[in-house]
Amino acid sequence: MRRRTPFRPSPPRGVEPPRDPKPRDGFAHLVVVTSGIGLYLAMLWLGVVVIGDTLPRSAVMAALIVAIAGVGYVFTHQPTRPGGS
């Protein structure tokens, strides 16, 4: 037996259905930058306080980790198509 699909009336002529809002890239960039700064500070704290390394060496290692994460994000990020779908 086949299921019947519910009846969906079509909108009147001249009236378009509402569209999905366009993605806001500005907010996404803000989240990525904030996450990068948070990751840098967390790695810096981990290197100096927990591991007991010097500040300059921990700063360099934290910067390398954030740079690797940034490159990974750039090459694996799937951009959204116009229209949001």
C-alpha positions in Angstrom: 0.0 0.0 0.0 1.2 3.5 -0.8 0.9 6.3 1.6 -1.0 9.3 0.5 0.9 12.6 0.7 -1.0 15.4 2.5 -2.4 18.1 0.3 -0.4 21.3 0.2 -2.2 24.2 -1.4 0.0 26.2 -3.8 0.4 29.9 -3.0 -1.7 32.3 -5.0 -0.3 33.6 -8.3 2.1 36.5 -7.9 3.0 35.5 -4.3 6.3 33.8 -3.9 7.0 31.5 -0.9 9.4 32.9 1.6 13.1 32.2 0.9 15.7 31.0 3.3 17.8 33.9 4.6 21.2 34.3 3.0 24.1 33.1 5.1 26.0 35.7 7.0 29.7 35.2 6.5 30.6 38.0 8.8 29.4 36.1 11.9 31.1 32.9 10.7 34.4 34.7 10.4 34.1 36.2 13.8 33.5 32.7 15.3 36.6 31.4 13.5 38.9 34.2 14.6 37.6 34.1 18.2 38.2 30.3 18.2 41.7 30.8 16.9 42.5 33.3 19.6 41.1 31.0 22.2 43.1 28.1 20.9 46.3 30.2 21.0 45.7 31.3 24.5 44.8 27.8 25.7 48.0 26.3 24.1 50.1 29.1 25.5 48.7 28.4 29.0 49.2 24.7 28.6 52.8 25.1 27.6 53.8 27.6 30.3 51.7 26.5 33.3 51.1 22.8 32.9 54.2 21.6 31.0 56.5 24.2 32.5 58.2 25.4 29.3 59.4 28.9 28.6 57.1 31.6 27.4 58.8 32.3 24.0 59.0 28.6 23.1 55.4 28.0 24.1 54.3 31.1 22.1 56.0 29.7 19.0 54.4 26.2 19.5 51.0 27.7 20.1 51.3 29.8 16.9 52.3 26.7 14.9 49.3 24.8 16.2 46.9 27.6 15.4 48.5 28.0 11.9 48.1 24.3 11.2 44.4 24.4 12.4 43.8 27.5 10.2 45.3 25.8 7.1 43.2 22.8 7.8 40.0 24.9 8.1 40.8 26.7 4.9 41.3 23.5 2.9 38.3 21.6 4.3 35.7 24.4 4.7 32.8 23.9 2.3 31.4 27.3 1.2 27.6 27.6 1.1 25.9 28.1 -2.2 24.0 31.4 -2.8 20.5 31.0 -1.5 21.5 29.1 1.6 20.9 25.5 0.4 
